[in-house]
């Protein structure tokens, strides 16, 4: 791995960095410029060591600024910002949840008192840094100012819910895209000192809104958490529009790292589609999900397809507290890692799930993006047993429930090969299954005609089987 700098004035190229001979399996993960040089972040192939180095154009030398090690993996961020006085702000999950650090060339890193978890450092001004994150509950997101002198922090956004924020380069204003269970979207611009706030846009479900004809049947979700292995696992339960009698429930799952489903927001219209067709929907962020820190994610290490299923099974007890849910009619549905989870749930706990839909699922992690997979599973040649256990293929002989398998035939993320492997093994085992493929569709399958067709197919499948 080699890094070059191109001088736009002299039109010359200079090599400034190359990995060591004994570091051939190294990721040059980030390159950031500063006023007289650049920073690089490198990781070993297992992503268990992160090194931050600074290069000066004037003296042409490298200096190691920071290094971190983990027994599992280290998540990358873009949280490197200059304070303007020779120090830099960075962030780390080395204590379990992401916190802000001040890095100085001449002293040890200094930790700043901030909210429970930072998910992104947005900018740094003279007295503090601005970061999004959460303090009381991970299902909300707020903007915080964290003071560089270590004296504390303050929350700048108002109202429970999700605030997705952008900060102006002058550090005077921020734009807040806000949503909660009652508000689809409200965008405001406000001053950081709280002296002024202006509404830019508010989405109102009035007679001109496309959703208006369905809004009378709109249902509001319930939020809560269960505790597993000392970790609170948050859920969203969306009841059917008509709660008279007993209804089937769909466990809508993702389950993998890097994503969070349960947030105190308006929710997706997919939830309303299921609810208005008579289904309840249960979503749970199991251990391994994002925005909770390394301690929450670490149990997933070299165990994909195990603890996530265990946590989703624990969540089914939530349905016992409802007046409308039929515990004998529970289905599972997911896309991508969620499709993988649907298959694992059906194979490992078919007695709890009556049917499942797997969209663009991973069948074997040996065939997925190595930078992603090796972060969580180690190297295939070193951890063959872990890869075997995490593959769906060896579990398919236990499948006894109806399955609908869907995949875009031009998927360049989870390759269509994964589904062909599943089809072949299911056929060898004599297992019946439903199949729907979409020629030309990639991973998201968001083309209008494909979206309509696949959700009609999913609804039809669940109506037949639940």
Buried (B, 14 or more C-beta within 10 A) or exposed (E): EEBEBEEEEEEEEEEBBEBEEEEEEBBBBBEBEBEEBBBBBBBBBBBBBBBBBBBEBEEEEBEEBBEBEBEBBBBBBEBBBBBEEEBBBBBBBBEBBBBBBBBBEEEEBBBBEBBBBBBBBBBBBEEBBBBBBBBEBBBBBBBBBBBBEEEEBEBBBBEEBBBBBBBEEEBEBBBBBBBBBEBBEBBBBBEBEEEEEEEEEEBEBEEEEEEEEBEEEBBEBBBBBBEBEEBBBBBBBBBBBEBEEEBBBBBBBBBBBBBBBBBBBBBEBBBBBBBBBBBBBBBBBBBBBBBBBBBBBBBBBBBBBBBBBBBBBBBBEBBEEBEBBBBEBBBBBBBBBBBBBBBBBBBBBBEBBBBBBBBBBBBBBBBBEEEBBBBBBBBBEEBEEBBBBBBBBEBBEBBEBBBBBBBBBBBEEBBBEBBBBBBEBBEEEEBEBBEBBBEEBBBBBEBEEBBEBBBEBBBEBBEEBB
